[in-house]
């Protein structure tokens, strides 16, 4: 069975290393170089379940203080209603 993009219906994909943003309970984890398949037409990304489970496990280990993250960054936060 040939894959089809759920978003646009395209059948052509490419393997790529991407940046993945994981959010849970207002906590974030950004992971670089995550293996994904990307639709060549619309750019929709698909991940293996094992990859997402590994990211979730790492997130839990970091926020439970069992693991130190490689890098910590600060991100500005704004409310849309308050933008000029």
Order of alpha helices (4+ residues) and beta strands (2+ residues): beta-beta-beta-alpha
